[in-house]
Amino acid sequence: MTGADSVEENPRDRFGPKARNIVLAVVALAVLLGLLFAWRAMRNGGGPMPPRQAVPVAALVATPRDVPNALEAVGTLTAVREVTLSPEAAGRVSAIRFKAGNYVGSGSLLVQLYDGPERADRKAALASAKYARLQLERTEKLIPSGAESRELLEQRRAERDQAVAAVEQIDARIRQKQVRAPFAGRLGIRRVDLGQYLNPGDPVATLTALDSLYVEFAVPQQELTRLEPGTTVSVSSDAYPGRRFTARVNAVEPVIDGDTRNVTVQAVMRNPDQALRPGMYVTAALALPPRKGAIVVPATAIQTSAQGDSVVIIRGKTPKKTGKAEIVPVKTGARLGNSVIVTQGIEPGDVVVAQGQLRVQPGAEVKVTQIVPLERK
């Protein structure tokens, strides 16, 4: 073994001078970056954190009060008086004395059927009745002298009565040839033409009295004890936004619907300007006794999410001034204009954030800058 072979190889001799310089530069850069990071951390975290500012909000104090109570339902308008006019006897239309859509009075003649034979029969019956009366008068004059018997007098009276009845019978047949309005109202579309042959029951036109209407709607059976004749019903229609009509309960169906478990209510309302029409859908609000001790908050105080409705309540010793925010789930009821009835979740005296709650986090400090008055309805 030679002397050169006996010398042990140094591991550092495996890297050249250039490689060693690169390693030293990387180590120096890492140290420098570490020192810089430590310096910035000491600079940013060395001092105390500034205190968080209280979030300004507007709030109100939950106070129980009595609120109007109503039960709303979708209703339908029906006519108090509405008929489809039709003749009672067959015949040919000889005269039409109305126009579609006209307002007619009670007893107005609308359609005349040909009644020539009946008129002729009436003249003959009138002549027979006149002769029968003359015979009766002659017999009545001769009775005192005994020229004619009492039996003949009774016969003359019967003949007179039969002749008068025959005239009345023909008059009834003539009236059956006429179609008259049974009450005052507005006519619908004309369904007949001049010269058309009509059978009994064929439609001529509809006649509707629009001065008063029925409002029919259904309410749950739980409200049956609150339904009494004379109860006020407020009626509104999307055909007249902002306008309210007043009706009063006329009757309550005595039988509960077996499928829906609802009871049908009928209310009657005046319609002097004929603004509403039968067949229209309306919203009927049945006035009920006021709800006692209800908690009402502005609709802006309610926050809606996938978890449900909630409000922000201020907790603390002086919640009307400052305190911590707490998110409380609630259950809501009917709306009253821009306010909402809260049925569960808020206790009397709770201070509820009405405005600014979107900036408030749970447990955050809040400062009440304004106590919001609740609108009155």
Contacts in CASP RR format, 6 or more apart in sequence:
PFRMAT RR
TARGET T0000
AUTHOR 0000-0000-0000
METHOD contacts of the structure
MODEL  1
MTGADSVEENPRDRFGPKARNIVLAVVALAVLLGLLFAWRAMRNGGGPMP
PRQAVPVAALVATPRDVPNALEAVGTLTAVREVTLSPEAAGRVSAIRFKA
GNYVGSGSLLVQLYDGPERADRKAALASAKYARLQLERTEKLIPSGAESR
ELLEQRRAERDQAVAAVEQIDARIRQKQVRAPFAGRLGIRRVDLGQYLNP
GDPVATLTALDSLYVEFAVPQQELTRLEPGTTVSVSSDAYPGRRFTARVN
AVEPVIDGDTRNVTVQAVMRNPDQALRPGMYVTAALALPPRKGAIVVPAT
AIQTSAQGDSVVIIRGKTPKKTGKAEIVPVKTGARLGNSVIVTQGIEPGD
VVVAQGQLRVQPGAEVKVTQIVPLERK
12 20 0 8 1.000
52 364 0 8 1.000
52 365 0 8 1.000
53 365 0 8 1.000
54 322 0 8 1.000
54 323 0 8 1.000
54 364 0 8 1.000
54 365 0 8 1.000
54 366 0 8 1.000
54 367 0 8 1.000
55 325 0 8 1.000
55 356 0 8 1.000
55 359 0 8 1.000
55 360 0 8 1.000
55 364 0 8 1.000
55 365 0 8 1.000
55 366 0 8 1.000
55 367 0 8 1.000
56 356 0 8 1.000
56 366 0 8 1.000
56 367 0 8 1.000
56 369 0 8 1.000
57 312 0 8 1.000
57 314 0 8 1.000
57 353 0 8 1.000
57 354 0 8 1.000
57 355 0 8 1.000
57 356 0 8 1.000
57 357 0 8 1.000
57 359 0 8 1.000
57 360 0 8 1.000
57 366 0 8 1.000
57 367 0 8 1.000
57 368 0 8 1.000
57 369 0 8 1.000
58 353 0 8 1.000
58 354 0 8 1.000
58 355 0 8 1.000
58 356 0 8 1.000
58 368 0 8 1.000
58 369 0 8 1.000
58 370 0 8 1.000
58 371 0 8 1.000
58 372 0 8 1.000
59 314 0 8 1.000
59 319 0 8 1.000
59 320 0 8 1.000
59 351 0 8 1.000
59 352 0 8 1.000
59 353 0 8 1.000
59 354 0 8 1.000
59 368 0 8 1.000
59 370 0 8 1.000
59 371 0 8 1.000
59 372 0 8 1.000
60 297 0 8 1.000
60 298 0 8 1.000
60 301 0 8 1.000
60 351 0 8 1.000
60 352 0 8 1.000
60 354 0 8 1.000
60 371 0 8 1.000
60 372 0 8 1.000
60 373 0 8 1.000
60 374 0 8 1.000
61 320 0 8 1.000
61 349 0 8 1.000
61 350 0 8 1.000
61 351 0 8 1.000
61 352 0 8 1.000
61 371 0 8 1.000
62 295 0 8 1.000
62 297 0 8 1.000
62 342 0 8 1.000
62 346 0 8 1.000
62 347 0 8 1.000
62 348 0 8 1.000
62 349 0 8 1.000
62 350 0 8 1.000
62 351 0 8 1.000
62 352 0 8 1.000
63 295 0 8 1.000
63 348 0 8 1.000
63 349 0 8 1.000
63 374 0 8 1.000
64 293 0 8 1.000
64 294 0 8 1.000
64 295 0 8 1.000
64 348 0 8 1.000
65 293 0 8 1.000
65 294 0 8 1.000
65 296 0 8 1.000
66 290 0 8 1.000
66 291 0 8 1.000
66 292 0 8 1.000
66 293 0 8 1.000
66 294 0 8 1.000
67 290 0 8 1.000
67 291 0 8 1.000
67 293 0 8 1.000
67 294 0 8 1.000
67 296 0 8 1.000
67 336 0 8 1.000
67 341 0 8 1.000
67 377 0 8 1.000
68 287 0 8 1.000
68 290 0 8 1.000
68 291 0 8 1.000
68 336 0 8 1.000
68 377 0 8 1.000
69 287 0 8 1.000
69 288 0 8 1.000
69 289 0 8 1.000
69 290 0 8 1.000
69 291 0 8 1.000
69 334 0 8 1.000
70 234 0 8 1.000
70 285 0 8 1.000
70 286 0 8 1.000
70 287 0 8 1.000
70 288 0 8 1.000
70 334 0 8 1.000
71 219 0 8 1.000
71 223 0 8 1.000
71 226 0 8 1.000
71 285 0 8 1.000
71 286 0 8 1.000
71 288 0 8 1.000
72 283 0 8 1.000
72 284 0 8 1.000
72 285 0 8 1.000
72 286 0 8 1.000
73 217 0 8 1.000
73 218 0 8 1.000
73 219 0 8 1.000
73 283 0 8 1.000
73 284 0 8 1.000
73 286 0 8 1.000
74 217 0 8 1.000
74 281 0 8 1.000
74 282 0 8 1.000
74 283 0 8 1.000
74 284 0 8 1.000
75 215 0 8 1.000
75 216 0 8 1.000
75 217 0 8 1.000
75 218 0 8 1.000
75 281 0 8 1.000
75 282 0 8 1.000
75 283 0 8 1.000
75 284 0 8 1.000
76 215 0 8 1.000
76 216 0 8 1.000
76 217 0 8 1.000
76 279 0 8 1.000
76 280 0 8 1.000
76 281 0 8 1.000
76 282 0 8 1.000
77 213 0 8 1.000
77 214 0 8 1.000
77 215 0 8 1.000
77 216 0 8 1.000
77 276 0 8 1.000
77 277 0 8 1.000
77 278 0 8 1.000
77 279 0 8 1.000
77 280 0 8 1.000
77 281 0 8 1.000
77 282 0 8 1.000
78 213 0 8 1.000
78 214 0 8 1.000
78 216 0 8 1.000
78 278 0 8 1.000
78 279 0 8 1.000
79 208 0 8 1.000
79 209 0 8 1.000
79 210 0 8 1.000
79 213 0 8 1.000
79 214 0 8 1.000
79 278 0 8 1.000
80 209 0 8 1.000
80 212 0 8 1.000
80 213 0 8 1.000
80 214 0 8 1.000
80 268 0 8 1.000
81 183 0 8 1.000
81 208 0 8 1.000
81 209 0 8 1.000
82 206 0 8 1.000
82 207 0 8 1.000
82 208 0 8 1.000
82 209 0 8 1.000
82 278 0 8 1.000
83 182 0 8 1.000
83 206 0 8 1.000
83 207 0 8 1.000
84 203 0 8 1.000
84 204 0 8 1.000
84 205 0 8 1.000
84 206 0 8 1.000
84 207 0 8 1.000
85 110 0 8 1.000
85 111 0 8 1.000
85 179 0 8 1.000
85 181 0 8 1.000
85 203 0 8 1.000
85 204 0 8 1.000
85 205 0 8 1.000
85 206 0 8 1.000
85 207 0 8 1.000
86 179 0 8 1.000
86 198 0 8 1.000
86 200 0 8 1.000
86 201 0 8 1.000
86 202 0 8 1.000
86 203 0 8 1.000
86 204 0 8 1.000
87 111 0 8 1.000
87 113 0 8 1.000
87 176 0 8 1.000
87 177 0 8 1.000
87 179 0 8 1.000
87 198 0 8 1.000
87 199 0 8 1.000
87 200 0 8 1.000
87 201 0 8 1.000
87 202 0 8 1.000
87 204 0 8 1.000
88 176 0 8 1.000
88 200 0 8 1.000
88 201 0 8 1.000
89 113 0 8 1.000
89 173 0 8 1.000
89 176 0 8 1.000
89 177 0 8 1.000
89 200 0 8 1.000
90 113 0 8 1.000
90 197 0 8 1.000
90 198 0 8 1.000
90 199 0 8 1.000
90 200 0 8 1.000
91 113 0 8 1.000
91 114 0 8 1.000
91 177 0 8 1.000
91 197 0 8 1.000
91 198 0 8 1.000
91 199 0 8 1.000
92 113 0 8 1.000
92 114 0 8 1.000
92 195 0 8 1.000
92 196 0 8 1.000
92 197 0 8 1.000
92 198 0 8 1.000
93 111 0 8 1.000
93 112 0 8 1.000
93 113 0 8 1.000
93 114 0 8 1.000
93 192 0 8 1.000
93 193 0 8 1.000
93 194 0 8 1.000
93 195 0 8 1.000
93 196 0 8 1.000
93 197 0 8 1.000
93 198 0 8 1.000
94 112 0 8 1.000
94 113 0 8 1.000
94 114 0 8 1.000
94 115 0 8 1.000
94 194 0 8 1.000
94 195 0 8 1.000
95 111 0 8 1.000
95 112 0 8 1.000
95 194 0 8 1.000
96 110 0 8 1.000
96 111 0 8 1.000
96 112 0 8 1.000
96 190 0 8 1.000
96 192 0 8 1.000
96 193 0 8 1.000
96 194 0 8 1.000
97 108 0 8 1.000
97 109 0 8 1.000
97 110 0 8 1.000
97 111 0 8 1.000
97 112 0 8 1.000
98 104 0 8 1.000
98 108 0 8 1.000
98 110 0 8 1.000
98 111 0 8 1.000
98 187 0 8 1.000
98 190 0 8 1.000
98 205 0 8 1.000
99 187 0 8 1.000
99 190 0 8 1.000
100 187 0 8 1.000
100 188 0 8 1.000
100 189 0 8 1.000
100 190 0 8 1.000
100 205 0 8 1.000
101 186 0 8 1.000
101 187 0 8 1.000
101 188 0 8 1.000
101 189 0 8 1.000
102 186 0 8 1.000
102 187 0 8 1.000
103 184 0 8 1.000
103 185 0 8 1.000
103 186 0 8 1.000
103 187 0 8 1.000
104 110 0 8 1.000
104 181 0 8 1.000
104 184 0 8 1.000
104 185 0 8 1.000
104 186 0 8 1.000
104 187 0 8 1.000
104 207 0 8 1.000
105 181 0 8 1.000
105 183 0 8 1.000
105 184 0 8 1.000
105 185 0 8 1.000
106 181 0 8 1.000
106 182 0 8 1.000
106 183 0 8 1.000
106 184 0 8 1.000
107 180 0 8 1.000
107 181 0 8 1.000
107 182 0 8 1.000
108 180 0 8 1.000
108 181 0 8 1.000
109 178 0 8 1.000
109 179 0 8 1.000
109 180 0 8 1.000
110 179 0 8 1.000
110 180 0 8 1.000
110 181 0 8 1.000
110 187 0 8 1.000
110 204 0 8 1.000
110 205 0 8 1.000
111 178 0 8 1.000
111 179 0 8 1.000
111 192 0 8 1.000
111 204 0 8 1.000
112 177 0 8 1.000
112 178 0 8 1.000
112 179 0 8 1.000
113 177 0 8 1.000
113 178 0 8 1.000
113 179 0 8 1.000
113 198 0 8 1.000
114 177 0 8 1.000
115 173 0 8 1.000
115 174 0 8 1.000
115 177 0 8 1.000
115 178 0 8 1.000
118 170 0 8 1.000
118 173 0 8 1.000
118 174 0 8 1.000
118 177 0 8 1.000
119 174 0 8 1.000
121 170 0 8 1.000
121 173 0 8 1.000
122 167 0 8 1.000
122 170 0 8 1.000
122 171 0 8 1.000
122 174 0 8 1.000
125 163 0 8 1.000
125 166 0 8 1.000
125 167 0 8 1.000
125 169 0 8 1.000
125 170 0 8 1.000
126 167 0 8 1.000
128 163 0 8 1.000
128 166 0 8 1.000
129 160 0 8 1.000
129 163 0 8 1.000
129 164 0 8 1.000
129 166 0 8 1.000
129 167 0 8 1.000
131 163 0 8 1.000
132 156 0 8 1.000
132 159 0 8 1.000
132 160 0 8 1.000
132 162 0 8 1.000
132 163 0 8 1.000
132 164 0 8 1.000
133 160 0 8 1.000
133 163 0 8 1.000
135 156 0 8 1.000
135 159 0 8 1.000
135 160 0 8 1.000
136 153 0 8 1.000
136 156 0 8 1.000
136 157 0 8 1.000
136 159 0 8 1.000
136 160 0 8 1.000
139 148 0 8 1.000
139 152 0 8 1.000
139 153 0 8 1.000
139 156 0 8 1.000
140 153 0 8 1.000
140 156 0 8 1.000
142 148 0 8 1.000
143 150 0 8 1.000
143 153 0 8 1.000
179 204 0 8 1.000
181 207 0 8 1.000
182 207 0 8 1.000
183 207 0 8 1.000
183 209 0 8 1.000
184 209 0 8 1.000
185 207 0 8 1.000
185 208 0 8 1.000
185 209 0 8 1.000
185 210 0 8 1.000
186 207 0 8 1.000
186 208 0 8 1.000
186 209 0 8 1.000
186 210 0 8 1.000
186 274 0 8 1.000
187 205 0 8 1.000
187 206 0 8 1.000
187 207 0 8 1.000
188 205 0 8 1.000
188 206 0 8 1.000
188 207 0 8 1.000
188 208 0 8 1.000
189 205 0 8 1.000
189 206 0 8 1.000
190 204 0 8 1.000
190 205 0 8 1.000
191 202 0 8 1.000
191 203 0 8 1.000
191 204 0 8 1.000
191 205 0 8 1.000
192 198 0 8 1.000
192 202 0 8 1.000
192 204 0 8 1.000
192 205 0 8 1.000
198 204 0 8 1.000
208 278 0 8 1.000
210 271 0 8 1.000
210 274 0 8 1.000
210 277 0 8 1.000
210 278 0 8 1.000
211 270 0 8 1.000
211 271 0 8 1.000
211 272 0 8 1.000
211 274 0 8 1.000
212 268 0 8 1.000
212 269 0 8 1.000
212 270 0 8 1.000
212 271 0 8 1.000
213 268 0 8 1.000
213 269 0 8 1.000
213 271 0 8 1.000
213 276 0 8 1.000
213 278 0 8 1.000
214 250 0 8 1.000
214 266 0 8 1.000
214 267 0 8 1.000
214 268 0 8 1.000
214 269 0 8 1.000
215 233 0 8 1.000
215 235 0 8 1.000
215 247 0 8 1.000
215 266 0 8 1.000
215 267 0 8 1.000
215 268 0 8 1.000
215 269 0 8 1.000
215 282 0 8 1.000
215 284 0 8 1.000
216 264 0 8 1.000
216 265 0 8 1.000
216 266 0 8 1.000
216 267 0 8 1.000
217 264 0 8 1.000
217 265 0 8 1.000
217 267 0 8 1.000
217 284 0 8 1.000
218 257 0 8 1.000
218 260 0 8 1.000
218 262 0 8 1.000
218 263 0 8 1.000
218 264 0 8 1.000
218 265 0 8 1.000
219 227 0 8 1.000
219 262 0 8 1.000
219 263 0 8 1.000
219 265 0 8 1.000
219 286 0 8 1.000
220 261 0 8 1.000
220 262 0 8 1.000
220 263 0 8 1.000
221 256 0 8 1.000
221 261 0 8 1.000
221 262 0 8 1.000
221 263 0 8 1.000
223 263 0 8 1.000
223 286 0 8 1.000
223 288 0 8 1.000
224 252 0 8 1.000
224 256 0 8 1.000
224 263 0 8 1.000
226 286 0 8 1.000
226 288 0 8 1.000
226 289 0 8 1.000
227 249 0 8 1.000
227 252 0 8 1.000
227 263 0 8 1.000
227 265 0 8 1.000
227 286 0 8 1.000
228 249 0 8 1.000
229 248 0 8 1.000
229 249 0 8 1.000
229 250 0 8 1.000
229 251 0 8 1.000
229 252 0 8 1.000
230 248 0 8 1.000
230 249 0 8 1.000
230 250 0 8 1.000
231 248 0 8 1.000
231 249 0 8 1.000
231 286 0 8 1.000
231 287 0 8 1.000
232 246 0 8 1.000
232 247 0 8 1.000
232 248 0 8 1.000
232 287 0 8 1.000
233 246 0 8 1.000
233 247 0 8 1.000
233 248 0 8 1.000
233 249 0 8 1.000
233 267 0 8 1.000
233 269 0 8 1.000
233 284 0 8 1.000
233 285 0 8 1.000
233 286 0 8 1.000
233 287 0 8 1.000
234 244 0 8 1.000
234 245 0 8 1.000
234 246 0 8 1.000
234 247 0 8 1.000
234 284 0 8 1.000
234 285 0 8 1.000
234 287 0 8 1.000
235 244 0 8 1.000
235 245 0 8 1.000
235 246 0 8 1.000
235 247 0 8 1.000
235 267 0 8 1.000
235 269 0 8 1.000
235 282 0 8 1.000
235 283 0 8 1.000
235 284 0 8 1.000
235 285 0 8 1.000
236 242 0 8 1.000
236 243 0 8 1.000
236 244 0 8 1.000
236 245 0 8 1.000
236 282 0 8 1.000
236 283 0 8 1.000
236 285 0 8 1.000
237 243 0 8 1.000
237 245 0 8 1.000
237 276 0 8 1.000
237 280 0 8 1.000
237 281 0 8 1.000
237 282 0 8 1.000
237 283 0 8 1.000
239 276 0 8 1.000
239 280 0 8 1.000
240 275 0 8 1.000
243 275 0 8 1.000
245 269 0 8 1.000
245 271 0 8 1.000
245 276 0 8 1.000
246 269 0 8 1.000
246 270 0 8 1.000
247 267 0 8 1.000
247 268 0 8 1.000
247 269 0 8 1.000
247 284 0 8 1.000
248 267 0 8 1.000
248 268 0 8 1.000
248 269 0 8 1.000
249 265 0 8 1.000
249 266 0 8 1.000
249 267 0 8 1.000
249 286 0 8 1.000
250 266 0 8 1.000
250 267 0 8 1.000
250 268 0 8 1.000
251 265 0 8 1.000
251 266 0 8 1.000
252 263 0 8 1.000
252 264 0 8 1.000
252 265 0 8 1.000
252 266 0 8 1.000
253 263 0 8 1.000
253 264 0 8 1.000
253 265 0 8 1.000
253 266 0 8 1.000
256 262 0 8 1.000
256 263 0 8 1.000
257 263 0 8 1.000
257 264 0 8 1.000
265 286 0 8 1.000
267 284 0 8 1.000
269 276 0 8 1.000
276 282 0 8 1.000
291 341 0 8 1.000
294 341 0 8 1.000
295 341 0 8 1.000
295 342 0 8 1.000
295 343 0 8 1.000
295 346 0 8 1.000
295 348 0 8 1.000
296 336 0 8 1.000
296 339 0 8 1.000
296 340 0 8 1.000
296 341 0 8 1.000
296 342 0 8 1.000
296 374 0 8 1.000
297 311 0 8 1.000
297 339 0 8 1.000
297 340 0 8 1.000
297 342 0 8 1.000
297 346 0 8 1.000
297 352 0 8 1.000
297 354 0 8 1.000
297 374 0 8 1.000
298 338 0 8 1.000
298 339 0 8 1.000
298 340 0 8 1.000
298 354 0 8 1.000
298 372 0 8 1.000
298 374 0 8 1.000
298 375 0 8 1.000
299 335 0 8 1.000
299 337 0 8 1.000
299 338 0 8 1.000
299 339 0 8 1.000
299 340 0 8 1.000
300 338 0 8 1.000
300 354 0 8 1.000
300 355 0 8 1.000
301 311 0 8 1.000
301 312 0 8 1.000
301 352 0 8 1.000
301 353 0 8 1.000
301 354 0 8 1.000
301 357 0 8 1.000
302 309 0 8 1.000
302 310 0 8 1.000
302 311 0 8 1.000
302 330 0 8 1.000
302 332 0 8 1.000
302 340 0 8 1.000
303 309 0 8 1.000
303 310 0 8 1.000
303 311 0 8 1.000
303 312 0 8 1.000
303 357 0 8 1.000
303 358 0 8 1.000
307 329 0 8 1.000
308 329 0 8 1.000
309 329 0 8 1.000
309 330 0 8 1.000
309 331 0 8 1.000
309 332 0 8 1.000
310 327 0 8 1.000
310 328 0 8 1.000
310 329 0 8 1.000
310 330 0 8 1.000
311 327 0 8 1.000
311 328 0 8 1.000
311 330 0 8 1.000
311 342 0 8 1.000
311 345 0 8 1.000
311 346 0 8 1.000
311 352 0 8 1.000
311 353 0 8 1.000
311 357 0 8 1.000
312 325 0 8 1.000
312 326 0 8 1.000
312 327 0 8 1.000
312 328 0 8 1.000
312 352 0 8 1.000
312 353 0 8 1.000
312 357 0 8 1.000
312 360 0 8 1.000
312 366 0 8 1.000
313 319 0 8 1.000
313 325 0 8 1.000
313 326 0 8 1.000
313 328 0 8 1.000
313 346 0 8 1.000
313 350 0 8 1.000
313 351 0 8 1.000
313 352 0 8 1.000
313 353 0 8 1.000
314 320 0 8 1.000
314 322 0 8 1.000
314 323 0 8 1.000
314 324 0 8 1.000
314 325 0 8 1.000
314 326 0 8 1.000
314 351 0 8 1.000
314 352 0 8 1.000
314 353 0 8 1.000
314 366 0 8 1.000
314 368 0 8 1.000
315 323 0 8 1.000
315 324 0 8 1.000
315 325 0 8 1.000
315 326 0 8 1.000
316 322 0 8 1.000
316 323 0 8 1.000
316 324 0 8 1.000
319 350 0 8 1.000
319 351 0 8 1.000
319 368 0 8 1.000
320 351 0 8 1.000
320 368 0 8 1.000
320 371 0 8 1.000
321 367 0 8 1.000
321 368 0 8 1.000
322 365 0 8 1.000
322 366 0 8 1.000
322 367 0 8 1.000
322 368 0 8 1.000
323 365 0 8 1.000
323 366 0 8 1.000
323 367 0 8 1.000
324 363 0 8 1.000
324 364 0 8 1.000
324 365 0 8 1.000
324 366 0 8 1.000
325 353 0 8 1.000
325 357 0 8 1.000
325 360 0 8 1.000
325 361 0 8 1.000
325 362 0 8 1.000
325 363 0 8 1.000
325 364 0 8 1.000
325 365 0 8 1.000
325 366 0 8 1.000
326 362 0 8 1.000
326 363 0 8 1.000
327 362 0 8 1.000
328 345 0 8 1.000
328 346 0 8 1.000
329 345 0 8 1.000
330 342 0 8 1.000
330 344 0 8 1.000
330 345 0 8 1.000
330 346 0 8 1.000
331 342 0 8 1.000
331 343 0 8 1.000
331 344 0 8 1.000
331 345 0 8 1.000
332 340 0 8 1.000
332 341 0 8 1.000
332 342 0 8 1.000
332 343 0 8 1.000
333 340 0 8 1.000
333 341 0 8 1.000
333 342 0 8 1.000
333 343 0 8 1.000
334 340 0 8 1.000
334 341 0 8 1.000
335 341 0 8 1.000
336 377 0 8 1.000
337 375 0 8 1.000
337 377 0 8 1.000
338 375 0 8 1.000
339 374 0 8 1.000
339 375 0 8 1.000
339 377 0 8 1.000
346 352 0 8 1.000
351 368 0 8 1.000
353 360 0 8 1.000
353 366 0 8 1.000
354 372 0 8 1.000
355 370 0 8 1.000
355 372 0 8 1.000
360 366 0 8 1.000
END
